[in-house]
Amino acid sequence: MARRDAAEGRGVVGGTRLPALLADDGDDDEDLERPRRRRRIEGPAGSDGLEEEGEDEQVKLDAVEGRLNEYIARPRTRREIRRRFRHFLEHFHEDRGRTYGHIIESMCSRNSQSLEVNYVHLSQEEPLLAIWVADAPQPMLEIFNEVAQDVVLEKFPDYGRIAPEIFVRITGLPILDSIRDIRQAHLNALIKIAGVVTRRTGVFPQLQSAYYDCQTCGYLVGPVHQTGVVEDKPQMCPACQGRTFEINIDKTKYRNYQKVTLQESPGTVPAGRLPRSKEVVLQDDLMDQARPGEEVEITGIYTNSFDRALNTKNGFPVFSTIVEANYLSKREDAYAVYRLSDTDKEEVLKLSRDERIAKRIVRSIAPSIYGHKHIKTSLALSMFGGQEKNPAGKHRLRGDINVLLLGDPSTAKSQFLKFVEKTAPISVYTSGKGSSAAGLTASVIRDQNNEFYLEGGAMVLADGGVVCIDEFDKMRPEDRVAIHEAMEQQTISIAKAGINATLNARTSILAAANPTDGRYDRSKPLKYNVALPPAIMSRFDLIHVMIDEPNEVHDYNVARHIVAVHKDGADATELDASYNTAQMQRFVKYARSIVPRITKEARAELVRSYTRLRTADAAPGSGSAYRMTVRQLEAMVRLSEALARATLCEEVKQWHVQEARRLLRTSIIALETEDVVLDEDIDMDEALGGAGGALLADDGEQGADAGEGGSQVKQERRQVTISYERFSRVSRALLLRLLEADEDGEESVQQLSLVADYVRTQLKKGAIDEAGVEDEATLARSVVQHMVVKEGAMLVIADEGEQEADEDDVELVGEHAFDKRMLSANPAYEQD
């Protein structure tokens, strides 16, 4: 026949028939009619060979006649689609040299039923099939499944015993539709949507091909293939024209069926709108692939079904719509889902070259709020987060950072929470008073069929993001207890109505609370200022206390900033912010993909910092709110990794750990800042017999006299009370001078020189004038004595050194009885 075609000169090139797409239009009809004519002439004797040739003949598929679904159902069209798709599976090569033969072998090695076909590959090799599978996915996927099963059975003839059916899964569909944008135009088409799984039903059997027994004559009708959600029944018995049927359970085939509800991701819902949701049907091996709270992408067929309840309710024909899933993929890292373009990545890398990148990021956090540098640093690190670890798959260590803002009213706590909600790619904002345990974690709900299913709460929906909880102290205790597990283990366990499940809640908790009496009382410890149990408090990595106290300089700057915001609007905040919100979002998304490694130096610094914090926590006069525990060590690790991500470093360096320790100390360690009581006159007995290098009396009488004199001084001495902030400022300046001397090789510093240097510094800064020199020198001497006797931060090396008093120092601050003693910093004292 090929020779006859060659002799006639029609559609032959080198002995091979031209594809229909390349043939001339005038020859199409004649070429297509000729095989039929030959088949009629040759008759039954050659039917087998001609039928095989008929399957191999090529049809011009782009000449669609009528509706696409009907055109695809034609036998000749189906044969051409089968031929082309088979050729694609057997001959397509990726850029890396991998073929679909390798993919099939990998699928069979896993005993899987799903053959993943990339839509981009199909569009490159067979663009018409790619268009049709998107426009008419139901009949096209049926053909693809048949071809895939044939190819698999050719490679592995016995694979049918393991997987009776092979399903082609279309991956890499280029267009991602939003759930709220799905319309009538998408009906019966292949779509791709993304969202969070909020509900999941159990697994039920669904009819696949049904057989029916006629109740009148017993005739067996079938198989009736079930393609939709509603059962398709035969209308009439072909034997007796009866209309009553009963399903034949023995011959009817079933398949597994499960429904999930997919809701829009919290970060993609427009402001002021409610999140939309769509029901998705999972069948066969796609079931149980997604749990409530997981972020998934689903490629499937958007179809409709008759719903009698909707018609009765609305009074006119209404169809319910569902998505029949064809392919499901999880979004392991929710931040990585929002893919960055090459331009965005170049911009992020350009920003990272700035040496002051960390400071610029902190300045860009809530620029409309003045000050609060430490709080802004904590919020930035909570968005970057640490690295989650799961050693040997046995114990998971959380990487998310939990932050609590405890403060007086009108200290911008809620504004901080709102900024994080807008900046973080995935975030959920809720109020403690309006949230229940089920609303925050998960609940078990009964559906219309009296079946129980799981529905995730705020912490489940924000998996991989941030949960902002305002008015945290207003939550009921029984509701607050429900989030204990989520804050540390980052899972939520449910055991209700026969459902035992564990859901992921890998979120950072950012909470804001008010003190017990409305305002923070410095005279009381932290536990009496906040109505939160220790079990919750210990789960927060950072706790910041925001106190509203009158301060002339600070109040002036705050008022000036607020007035500028009201006057200039966004321009005033843009002047303070180094990066806008869009740049911050891109930077956070990119930084979350970095997996920092802890270096040997950083590991040693972590151990050293933890032991120092524990030692300082147990020291007399410690201002700790509660004891330093192993949880704070893990918090230091997380903060160090977050700092490495903020600077786009692949390694956690020593200075990252030091900055994390400083941030930890400024938050949870020195919270109880009650006023400090100082003695204006130095206690002679404490000065001579106190701790820190005191000198003993030469004999008993002198010691007794000293003791009596000391008692007399105790009775006559005066006390002065200063704020903790002022005490910290003075003590830090004095200790810094001692530490600098130690670095320069000086073993000790004379007290007179120490006090004089401090007073000169204050004069140079303009903090005091000439009239205040005497009072400031007295205050410095009292702080030195307090640091020697009460705090133990300074050591008295000798009561009188060999060094002579400097005349300039004496003229500036005068001379005191103990100004000649030599002091040094206590190396065991941990200073901020």
TORGU-330931 format. One line per field, with one value per residue (C-alpha): residue number from 1; residue in three letters; x, y, z. Coordinates in steps of 0.25 Angstrom, whole numbers. Example, Ala and Ser with C-alpha at 12.3 -4.5 7.8 and 13.67 -1.06 7.14 Angstrom:
% TORGU-330931
num = 1;2
residu = ALA;SER
u = 49;55
v = -18;-4
w = 31;29
***
This chain:
% TORGU-330931
num = 1;2;3;4;5;6;7;8;9;10;11;12;13;14;15;16;17;18;19;20;21;22;23;24;25;26;27;28;29;30;31;32;33;34;35;36;37;38;39;40;41;42;43;44;45;46;47;48;49;50;51;52;53;54;55;56;57;58;59;60;61;62;63;64;65;66;67;68;69;70;71;72;73;74;75;76;77;78;79;80;81;82;83;84;85;86;87;88;89;90;91;92;93;94;95;96;97;98;99;100;101;102;103;104;105;106;107;108;109;110;111;112;113;114;115;116;117;118;119;120;121;122;123;124;125;126;127;128;129;130;131;132;133;134;135;136;137;138;139;140;141;142;143;144;145;146;147;148;149;150;151;152;153;154;155;156;157;158;159;160;161;162;163;164;165;166;167;168;169;170;171;172;173;174;175;176;177;178;179;180;181;182;183;184;185;186;187;188;189;190;191;192;193;194;195;196;197;198;199;200;201;202;203;204;205;206;207;208;209;210;211;212;213;214;215;216;217;218;219;220;221;222;223;224;225;226;227;228;229;230;231;232;233;234;235;236;237;238;239;240;241;242;243;244;245;246;247;248;249;250;251;252;253;254;255;256;257;258;259;260;261;262;263;264;265;266;267;268;269;270;271;272;273;274;275;276;277;278;279;280;281;282;283;284;285;286;287;288;289;290;291;292;293;294;295;296;297;298;299;300;301;302;303;304;305;306;307;308;309;310;311;312;313;314;315;316;317;318;319;320;321;322;323;324;325;326;327;328;329;330;331;332;333;334;335;336;337;338;339;340;341;342;343;344;345;346;347;348;349;350;351;352;353;354;355;356;357;358;359;360;361;362;363;364;365;366;367;368;369;370;371;372;373;374;375;376;377;378;379;380;381;382;383;384;385;386;387;388;389;390;391;392;393;394;395;396;397;398;399;400;401;402;403;404;405;406;407;408;409;410;411;412;413;414;415;416;417;418;419;420;421;422;423;424;425;426;427;428;429;430;431;432;433;434;435;436;437;438;439;440;441;442;443;444;445;446;447;448;449;450;451;452;453;454;455;456;457;458;459;460;461;462;463;464;465;466;467;468;469;470;471;472;473;474;475;476;477;478;479;480;481;482;483;484;485;486;487;488;489;490;491;492;493;494;495;496;497;498;499;500;501;502;503;504;505;506;507;508;509;510;511;512;513;514;515;516;517;518;519;520;521;522;523;524;525;526;527;528;529;530;531;532;533;534;535;536;537;538;539;540;541;542;543;544;545;546;547;548;549;550;551;552;553;554;555;556;557;558;559;560;561;562;563;564;565;566;567;568;569;570;571;572;573;574;575;576;577;578;579;580;581;582;583;584;585;586;587;588;589;590;591;592;593;594;595;596;597;598;599;600;601;602;603;604;605;606;607;608;609;610;611;612;613;614;615;616;617;618;619;620;621;622;623;624;625;626;627;628;629;630;631;632;633;634;635;636;637;638;639;640;641;642;643;644;645;646;647;648;649;650;651;652;653;654;655;656;657;658;659;660;661;662;663;664;665;666;667;668;669;670;671;672;673;674;675;676;677;678;679;680;681;682;683;684;685;686;687;688;689;690;691;692;693;694;695;696;697;698;699;700;701;702;703;704;705;706;707;708;709;710;711;712;713;714;715;716;717;718;719;720;721;722;723;724;725;726;727;728;729;730;731;732;733;734;735;736;737;738;739;740;741;742;743;744;745;746;747;748;749;750;751;752;753;754;755;756;757;758;759;760;761;762;763;764;765;766;767;768;769;770;771;772;773;774;775;776;777;778;779;780;781;782;783;784;785;786;787;788;789;790;791;792;793;794;795;796;797;798;799;800;801;802;803;804;805;806;807;808;809;810;811;812;813;814;815;816;817;818;819;820;821;822;823;824;825;826;827;828;829;830;831;832
residu = MET;ALA;ARG;ARG;ASP;ALA;ALA;GLU;GLY;ARG;GLY;VAL;VAL;GLY;GLY;THR;ARG;LEU;PRO;ALA;LEU;LEU;ALA;ASP;ASP;GLY;ASP;ASP;ASP;GLU;ASP;LEU;GLU;ARG;PRO;ARG;ARG;ARG;ARG;ARG;ILE;GLU;GLY;PRO;ALA;GLY;SER;ASP;GLY;LEU;GLU;GLU;GLU;GLY;GLU;ASP;GLU;GLN;VAL;LYS;LEU;ASP;ALA;VAL;GLU;GLY;ARG;LEU;ASN;GLU;TYR;ILE;ALA;ARG;PRO;ARG;THR;ARG;ARG;GLU;ILE;ARG;ARG;ARG;PHE;ARG;HIS;PHE;LEU;GLU;HIS;PHE;HIS;GLU;ASP;ARG;GLY;ARG;THR;TYR;GLY;HIS;ILE;ILE;GLU;SER;MET;CYS;SER;ARG;ASN;SER;GLN;SER;LEU;GLU;VAL;ASN;TYR;VAL;HIS;LEU;SER;GLN;GLU;GLU;PRO;LEU;LEU;ALA;ILE;TRP;VAL;ALA;ASP;ALA;PRO;GLN;PRO;MET;LEU;GLU;ILE;PHE;ASN;GLU;VAL;ALA;GLN;ASP;VAL;VAL;LEU;GLU;LYS;PHE;PRO;ASP;TYR;GLY;ARG;ILE;ALA;PRO;GLU;ILE;PHE;VAL;ARG;ILE;THR;GLY;LEU;PRO;ILE;LEU;ASP;SER;ILE;ARG;ASP;ILE;ARG;GLN;ALA;HIS;LEU;ASN;ALA;LEU;ILE;LYS;ILE;ALA;GLY;VAL;VAL;THR;ARG;ARG;THR;GLY;VAL;PHE;PRO;GLN;LEU;GLN;SER;ALA;TYR;TYR;ASP;CYS;GLN;THR;CYS;GLY;TYR;LEU;VAL;GLY;PRO;VAL;HIS;GLN;THR;GLY;VAL;VAL;GLU;ASP;LYS;PRO;GLN;MET;CYS;PRO;ALA;CYS;GLN;GLY;ARG;THR;PHE;GLU;ILE;ASN;ILE;ASP;LYS;THR;LYS;TYR;ARG;ASN;TYR;GLN;LYS;VAL;THR;LEU;GLN;GLU;SER;PRO;GLY;THR;VAL;PRO;ALA;GLY;ARG;LEU;PRO;ARG;SER;LYS;GLU;VAL;VAL;LEU;GLN;ASP;ASP;LEU;MET;ASP;GLN;ALA;ARG;PRO;GLY;GLU;GLU;VAL;GLU;ILE;THR;GLY;ILE;TYR;THR;ASN;SER;PHE;ASP;ARG;ALA;LEU;ASN;THR;LYS;ASN;GLY;PHE;PRO;VAL;PHE;SER;THR;ILE;VAL;GLU;ALA;ASN;TYR;LEU;SER;LYS;ARG;GLU;ASP;ALA;TYR;ALA;VAL;TYR;ARG;LEU;SER;ASP;THR;ASP;LYS;GLU;GLU;VAL;LEU;LYS;LEU;SER;ARG;ASP;GLU;ARG;ILE;ALA;LYS;ARG;ILE;VAL;ARG;SER;ILE;ALA;PRO;SER;ILE;TYR;GLY;HIS;LYS;HIS;ILE;LYS;THR;SER;LEU;ALA;LEU;SER;MET;PHE;GLY;GLY;GLN;GLU;LYS;ASN;PRO;ALA;GLY;LYS;HIS;ARG;LEU;ARG;GLY;ASP;ILE;ASN;VAL;LEU;LEU;LEU;GLY;ASP;PRO;SER;THR;ALA;LYS;SER;GLN;PHE;LEU;LYS;PHE;VAL;GLU;LYS;THR;ALA;PRO;ILE;SER;VAL;TYR;THR;SER;GLY;LYS;GLY;SER;SER;ALA;ALA;GLY;LEU;THR;ALA;SER;VAL;ILE;ARG;ASP;GLN;ASN;ASN;GLU;PHE;TYR;LEU;GLU;GLY;GLY;ALA;MET;VAL;LEU;ALA;ASP;GLY;GLY;VAL;VAL;CYS;ILE;ASP;GLU;PHE;ASP;LYS;MET;ARG;PRO;GLU;ASP;ARG;VAL;ALA;ILE;HIS;GLU;ALA;MET;GLU;GLN;GLN;THR;ILE;SER;ILE;ALA;LYS;ALA;GLY;ILE;ASN;ALA;THR;LEU;ASN;ALA;ARG;THR;SER;ILE;LEU;ALA;ALA;ALA;ASN;PRO;THR;ASP;GLY;ARG;TYR;ASP;ARG;SER;LYS;PRO;LEU;LYS;TYR;ASN;VAL;ALA;LEU;PRO;PRO;ALA;ILE;MET;SER;ARG;PHE;ASP;LEU;ILE;HIS;VAL;MET;ILE;ASP;GLU;PRO;ASN;GLU;VAL;HIS;ASP;TYR;ASN;VAL;ALA;ARG;HIS;ILE;VAL;ALA;VAL;HIS;LYS;ASP;GLY;ALA;ASP;ALA;THR;GLU;LEU;ASP;ALA;SER;TYR;ASN;THR;ALA;GLN;MET;GLN;ARG;PHE;VAL;LYS;TYR;ALA;ARG;SER;ILE;VAL;PRO;ARG;ILE;THR;LYS;GLU;ALA;ARG;ALA;GLU;LEU;VAL;ARG;SER;TYR;THR;ARG;LEU;ARG;THR;ALA;ASP;ALA;ALA;PRO;GLY;SER;GLY;SER;ALA;TYR;ARG;MET;THR;VAL;ARG;GLN;LEU;GLU;ALA;MET;VAL;ARG;LEU;SER;GLU;ALA;LEU;ALA;ARG;ALA;THR;LEU;CYS;GLU;GLU;VAL;LYS;GLN;TRP;HIS;VAL;GLN;GLU;ALA;ARG;ARG;LEU;LEU;ARG;THR;SER;ILE;ILE;ALA;LEU;GLU;THR;GLU;ASP;VAL;VAL;LEU;ASP;GLU;ASP;ILE;ASP;MET;ASP;GLU;ALA;LEU;GLY;GLY;ALA;GLY;GLY;ALA;LEU;LEU;ALA;ASP;ASP;GLY;GLU;GLN;GLY;ALA;ASP;ALA;GLY;GLU;GLY;GLY;SER;GLN;VAL;LYS;GLN;GLU;ARG;ARG;GLN;VAL;THR;ILE;SER;TYR;GLU;ARG;PHE;SER;ARG;VAL;SER;ARG;ALA;LEU;LEU;LEU;ARG;LEU;LEU;GLU;ALA;ASP;GLU;ASP;GLY;GLU;GLU;SER;VAL;GLN;GLN;LEU;SER;LEU;VAL;ALA;ASP;TYR;VAL;ARG;THR;GLN;LEU;LYS;LYS;GLY;ALA;ILE;ASP;GLU;ALA;GLY;VAL;GLU;ASP;GLU;ALA;THR;LEU;ALA;ARG;SER;VAL;VAL;GLN;HIS;MET;VAL;VAL;LYS;GLU;GLY;ALA;MET;LEU;VAL;ILE;ALA;ASP;GLU;GLY;GLU;GLN;GLU;ALA;ASP;GLU;ASP;ASP;VAL;GLU;LEU;VAL;GLY;GLU;HIS;ALA;PHE;ASP;LYS;ARG;MET;LEU;SER;ALA;ASN;PRO;ALA;TYR;GLU;GLN;ASP
u = 0;12;17;4;3;17;13;2;11;1;6;19;32;43;33;26;12;13;6;-8;-4;7;-1;-8;-22;-27;-22;-28;-41;-36;-25;-35;-45;-35;-33;-48;-49;-38;-44;-57;-51;-41;-52;-51;-39;-30;-37;-27;-15;-24;-30;-15;-12;-25;-20;-6;-12;-11;-23;-23;-27;-28;-40;-50;-64;-75;-73;-59;-64;-72;-60;-50;-60;-59;-52;-42;-39;-37;-27;-19;-19;-14;-3;2;2;9;20;21;23;33;42;42;55;57;69;75;74;63;52;38;43;51;39;31;42;43;28;27;39;30;18;10;-2;1;10;13;13;18;9;21;27;14;12;26;24;9;3;-10;-12;-7;-18;-29;-25;-28;-41;-47;-39;-50;-49;-34;-30;-38;-29;-16;-19;-22;-9;-1;-6;-2;12;14;9;18;30;25;15;11;9;-6;-6;0;-8;-20;-21;-10;-14;-7;-5;-3;7;13;0;5;-7;-11;-25;-30;-42;-50;-47;-53;-65;-74;-63;-55;-66;-61;-47;-34;-30;-20;-23;-16;-20;-20;-28;-38;-47;-45;-55;-53;-51;-63;-66;-71;-78;-68;-76;-89;-98;-113;-123;-137;-147;-157;-150;-136;-128;-114;-112;-98;-87;-92;-79;-81;-73;-80;-84;-98;-101;-105;-116;-122;-135;-141;-139;-136;-143;-156;-156;-157;-152;-149;-135;-126;-111;-104;-93;-85;-81;-81;-68;-64;-53;-48;-54;-51;-55;-46;-49;-39;-39;-31;-18;-18;-8;-15;-29;-31;-33;-47;-51;-55;-47;-54;-54;-56;-59;-49;-51;-39;-40;-31;-17;-19;-26;-20;-9;-13;-17;-24;-15;-6;-3;-6;-7;-18;-19;-33;-45;-55;-69;-83;-94;-109;-112;-126;-125;-119;-131;-141;-135;-133;-146;-139;-128;-115;-103;-93;-78;-66;-52;-49;-34;-24;-11;-8;5;9;15;26;31;19;29;36;22;21;32;41;45;59;58;53;65;75;69;70;84;87;81;89;102;100;108;97;86;82;80;73;63;60;58;48;39;27;33;21;25;36;47;46;58;59;44;46;58;50;39;48;55;41;38;51;51;61;63;54;61;57;69;67;52;50;49;45;51;44;50;39;41;30;29;21;18;14;11;3;-9;-5;9;6;5;-6;0;12;3;-4;9;14;1;2;17;18;14;5;-2;-14;-19;-29;-33;-32;-45;-52;-45;-48;-39;-46;-44;-29;-26;-36;-50;-58;-71;-83;-87;-100;-98;-96;-81;-70;-59;-47;-47;-34;-34;-25;-12;-14;-18;-5;4;18;14;11;-1;-4;-12;-16;-22;-15;-18;-33;-33;-41;-31;-37;-35;-21;-17;-21;-9;2;5;5;15;25;23;16;6;-9;-14;-29;-36;-51;-63;-55;-45;-30;-21;-9;-9;3;3;17;15;21;13;13;4;1;-5;-7;-2;-12;-15;-15;-1;12;16;31;31;25;31;27;18;10;8;3;-8;-1;3;18;15;11;22;33;29;32;46;45;37;37;31;26;24;18;26;28;41;42;52;45;31;36;42;29;20;28;28;13;10;19;11;-2;3;11;4;13;24;28;29;36;47;50;48;60;51;36;27;28;43;42;33;42;54;47;43;57;63;54;60;74;78;89;99;105;120;130;133;118;115;126;120;106;111;119;108;98;107;109;95;92;103;98;84;87;96;92;84;80;69;63;49;50;61;69;65;69;58;65;77;69;63;77;80;68;71;85;80;69;80;88;76;74;88;87;99;100;107;104;116;120;115;101;101;106;95;85;90;89;75;71;76;69;56;54;65;65;50;48;54;49;56;69;73;87;94;100;110;119;117;130;127;123;134;145;138;129;131;140;154;151;163;162;165;179;174;162;160;162;152;142;144;141;129;124;127;120;108;108;110;98;89;94;95;85;79;75;66;68;61;66;69;78;85;88;93;103;107;110;118;127;128;132;143;148;147;155;166;166;168;179;187;183;180;172;167;167;153;156;161;149;139;146;146;131;128;137;129;116;121;125;112;105;97;101;107;117;107;103;117;117;104;108;121;114;104;116;122;109;107;122;119;106;113;124;115;102;104;118;121;133;145;154;168;174;169;180;189;203;197;197;184;183;182;172;163;163;160;148;141;148;154;147;152;152;156;169;165;168;156;154;143;138;140;129;119;110;108;98
v = 0;9;6;9;22;25;21;31;42;46;49;41;46;35;24;30;37;52;56;62;75;77;72;82;85;80;66;64;59;50;44;42;35;26;16;15;11;1;-5;-7;-13;-23;-28;-37;-45;-33;-26;-29;-23;-11;-8;-7;2;10;12;17;27;42;51;66;69;84;83;82;79;82;82;79;67;61;62;56;44;40;27;33;45;36;27;40;45;32;31;45;43;30;36;47;37;29;39;52;56;67;76;68;55;49;42;38;24;27;34;22;13;22;21;6;5;13;4;17;19;33;37;52;58;73;82;90;77;74;88;87;74;73;87;83;72;82;92;81;75;89;91;77;70;59;51;55;49;37;34;38;28;17;20;21;8;1;7;2;-12;-13;-10;-18;-28;-32;-18;-19;-28;-16;-5;-8;6;17;32;43;55;68;76;90;97;111;119;119;124;130;123;136;138;125;127;121;121;111;101;87;92;89;99;101;107;109;110;105;92;95;82;68;57;42;33;27;17;24;17;15;6;1;-11;-11;-23;-20;-22;-27;-38;-39;-34;-29;-15;-9;-5;9;17;28;41;51;53;49;35;31;21;14;20;7;-8;-13;-26;-22;-7;-7;5;0;-4;-9;-8;-21;-20;-32;-27;-12;-6;5;15;23;37;48;63;74;89;98;113;125;126;137;145;146;151;166;175;175;163;149;137;129;114;103;88;78;64;54;41;28;30;45;43;47;54;67;70;82;94;90;99;92;94;86;84;79;79;90;83;85;76;76;80;78;86;98;98;97;108;118;114;113;104;105;96;93;94;85;83;68;68;62;66;71;77;82;95;91;105;115;127;120;118;133;131;143;147;149;164;162;153;163;174;166;163;177;181;171;177;188;186;193;184;179;193;198;186;190;204;199;192;200;214;221;218;226;218;204;199;186;183;186;177;165;167;166;154;147;149;143;132;121;108;96;84;69;61;46;49;46;60;73;86;98;110;120;132;135;150;156;171;175;189;201;206;215;209;205;190;188;196;187;175;181;184;170;165;173;170;155;147;138;144;143;154;151;156;148;153;148;135;121;109;103;116;116;102;92;87;75;78;69;71;70;55;53;51;57;65;74;89;96;109;122;115;104;113;121;109;115;129;138;138;152;151;164;165;152;154;155;141;131;121;109;115;119;105;100;107;101;90;99;109;98;85;93;83;82;68;65;54;56;49;37;45;45;54;63;76;85;99;103;118;130;135;150;154;167;168;179;179;174;187;195;200;194;195;195;192;179;167;163;151;161;170;161;151;140;126;123;111;121;132;122;118;133;135;150;158;173;182;196;206;220;229;244;248;262;259;246;252;264;254;246;258;263;250;248;262;260;247;255;266;259;245;234;244;245;230;228;237;228;215;210;200;200;189;182;182;176;165;161;161;153;143;141;141;130;120;121;110;116;106;109;110;105;118;121;108;111;125;120;111;122;132;122;119;134;136;125;130;145;140;133;145;153;166;160;167;154;153;137;127;125;111;102;109;122;115;109;124;129;119;123;138;135;128;139;149;141;141;156;158;147;139;124;123;127;135;139;153;148;140;152;161;150;150;165;165;153;161;174;166;155;156;171;173;176;190;196;208;207;212;217;222;236;234;221;211;210;196;191;198;191;178;176;167;170;171;177;179;173;181;179;175;172;186;193;184;186;201;200;192;203;214;206;205;220;223;214;222;235;232;238;230;234;227;228;221;208;214;225;215;206;218;222;208;204;216;213;198;202;210;199;189;198;200;184;183;194;185;193;183;194;208;218;222;237;235;227;237;249;243;240;254;260;251;256;271;269;263;274;265;274;288;293;295;280;274;272;265;256;252;249;240;233;230;224;216;210;206;200;192;188;184;180;176;170;176;183;178;186;182;190;201;210;209;214;224;239;246;255;270;273;261;266;280;275;265;268;257;246;237;225;231;225;210;203;196;186;180;166;157;148;159;159;173;177
w = 0;3;-11;-17;-10;-15;-30;-29;-22;-11;3;2;6;6;7;19;19;22;35;33;39;28;16;6;9;-4;-2;12;8;-2;7;18;9;3;15;16;1;2;15;8;-5;2;11;24;19;22;33;44;36;31;45;50;39;42;56;51;41;45;47;46;60;59;50;61;57;67;82;86;96;85;75;85;87;72;70;60;69;81;73;68;83;88;77;80;95;94;85;95;107;99;92;100;107;117;117;127;118;127;120;124;123;135;142;140;146;158;160;159;169;179;176;172;163;159;147;147;134;133;126;120;114;108;102;96;89;87;88;83;94;104;100;100;113;119;112;112;123;126;113;111;124;122;109;116;127;117;109;122;127;114;114;128;126;114;123;135;131;145;150;149;161;169;163;154;149;145;147;139;148;141;148;146;141;138;142;157;159;172;179;179;164;159;150;140;129;138;138;132;131;137;148;158;172;185;199;213;216;227;227;224;224;225;214;207;196;183;171;159;150;155;151;153;154;148;159;149;141;148;135;139;133;133;134;136;138;149;145;154;168;166;163;149;148;136;131;125;125;111;113;119;119;134;142;156;158;170;170;169;180;176;162;165;166;176;178;190;192;201;202;207;208;203;208;203;210;221;214;201;206;202;214;220;212;217;212;201;201;191;193;187;184;186;179;179;183;186;199;212;205;212;226;232;233;222;210;197;182;175;160;157;148;152;151;156;161;164;178;182;195;188;178;189;197;185;177;164;158;165;163;174;169;173;169;165;169;159;165;179;184;198;201;211;214;213;211;199;192;188;178;176;162;157;159;173;176;170;179;191;189;186;199;206;202;212;224;233;227;241;246;234;235;250;246;235;246;249;245;250;264;271;278;284;277;285;282;267;267;274;264;252;257;260;245;241;251;254;247;251;254;255;259;254;252;267;273;267;272;268;261;262;272;282;287;298;299;313;315;320;311;299;297;283;286;276;265;266;264;252;245;247;241;229;227;229;217;225;237;246;255;266;280;292;297;285;283;288;290;277;269;272;271;264;266;262;254;249;235;228;227;242;239;248;242;246;244;247;255;255;259;249;237;240;239;235;238;250;259;266;278;285;299;302;317;315;310;319;326;319;306;309;313;299;293;302;293;280;286;289;281;270;268;272;277;276;282;280;275;271;263;268;260;261;253;250;256;253;256;263;274;276;288;295;309;319;334;345;351;337;339;342;356;358;373;370;363;349;353;361;349;339;340;333;338;338;328;318;322;320;306;301;296;298;308;307;317;312;323;320;329;328;322;316;305;301;302;293;282;283;281;270;263;264;259;247;244;245;236;225;226;219;216;230;232;219;224;236;229;221;213;210;213;199;201;215;210;199;208;218;208;203;216;221;210;217;226;235;241;255;255;265;271;272;279;289;291;293;304;310;310;316;328;330;330;340;349;348;351;364;369;380;376;363;356;349;347;348;347;334;329;317;309;309;304;292;291;289;278;271;272;267;255;252;253;243;233;235;230;219;226;223;237;251;255;269;269;265;279;286;280;284;298;299;294;303;315;312;311;321;331;336;336;351;351;364;370;376;390;392;404;403;414;412;423;430;435;421;415;424;427;415;403;391;397;411;420;434;447;453;467;474;480;467;461;473;472;457;459;469;460;449;457;460;445;441;450;445;430;420;409;395;385;370;358;353;339;345;354;342;334;345;348;334;331;344;340;326;331;339;327;318;328;329;314;315;325;338;349;357;356;368;372;372;357;354;360;353;340;341;345;333;323;328;327;313;309;315;325;337;339;348;360;359;360;375;375;363;370;382;374;367;380;386;373;374;389;385;374;384;395;390;375;376;362;367;375;385;382;393;403;399;386;384;374;378;377;364;368;356;361;375;370;362;371;385;393;401;412;402;389;390;390;377;369;358;351;356;344;349;348;336;331;320
***
